[in-house]
Amino acid sequence: MKILEETKLDYSDVLIRPKRSVLESRKDVDLNRTFKFKNGNIWTGVPIAAANMDTTGTIAMGRALSRHNMITCLSKHGHDPADWESLANEESNIALSFGIKDREMLINDAFAKEFAYHWDFFCLDVANGYTQKFVDFVREVKERWPEKIIIAGNVVTAEMTEALLLAGADIIKIGIGPGSVCTTRKIAGVGYPQLSAVIECADAAHGLGGFIMADGGCQSPGDVAKAFGAGADFVMLGGMLAGHEECAGELVTDDSGASHKVFYGMSSDTAMDKHSGGVATYKASEGKTVKVPYRGPVDDTIQQILGGVRSACTYTGARSIKQLPKCTTFVRVNRQLNTVFGDS
Ligand code: 5GP
């Protein structure tokens, strides 16, 4: 047994210190960033992604976020390839998501010919990215699809970020335990404070010419800014995009007249009942099911998120998201701020 004594940090443990800046307005900040990947692929957009959860990774979300040049990682479940095809004729920043169970389909030519050629991004997603089986899966998919931009995860440490990049992934998804409907920290006692995970994995990835996507734990636009300040190239959001018109699930109105949508973790009882016929006897569910107040179309929320990140750039003198880490000094705070999305 070993104990790492150094304290690791979450988003709520820090604030971004303001700095003198020559930027005059938030309008001076450009949130679009151009990425050049090792296979020569170039993508320009706002590097914020909707999580590939049943509720947020929907085609409607894909359409809404694409209007802001943002990405949507479609849920692995519940999308008929025919739906994907309907999106293929539109300008959309969509990632198709796959788990190890989809290996046969991914390597299969019929799938290739009919659908997959439309999409730039593949998101290879497992709860635990630390297995050799997953590394082999990433390698196989990259060999079969060298022209795709491969997002793979999740992991939280530098050595595994490097292993997945060396296996062929382009963007490593970082985060084990921080998700708003994740209970892995409680059930398994496993996890890593997200801000430190982002800082350490970004350093490892950038050393190899790769990128990272900070996934989970953002509760407010300020957390998104902190993730970029910590070195994240992309940020993935679940809970912050939940409860909107574009999310899957019925809109339910209770007796008091308040409306909500259900939001659940992909390892929750709800998800396992839906997709795997219940929680297997050797497993415990590692996700929650919550009711989220209905928030209407996602556009207003997007506006707040992008406005928040722009504001962070203005406060620190960064003209772009790419410059934000260079301009960021974090200060430790001595209390949990418990910022709630929507608070001033
Ligand atoms: P959020 O933005 O809601 O804080 O986090 C979203 C992320 O939580 C997802 O992208 C995914 O990585 C993670 N996640 C989603 N469902 C579950 C779950 O049931 N269990 C765990 N451990 N993580 C989940």
Boltz pocket constraint, residues with backbone or C-beta under 6 A from the ligand:
constraints:
  - pocket:
      binder: B
      contacts: [[A, 51], [A, 52], [A, 53], [A, 127], [A, 154], [A, 175], [A, 177], [A, 178], [A, 179], [A, 180], [A, 181], [A, 182], [A, 183], [A, 184], [A, 215], [A, 216], [A, 217], [A, 218], [A, 236], [A, 237], [A, 238], [A, 239], [A, 240], [A, 264], [A, 265], [A, 266], [A, 267], [A, 268], [A, 286], [A, 287], [A, 288]]
      max_distance: 6.0
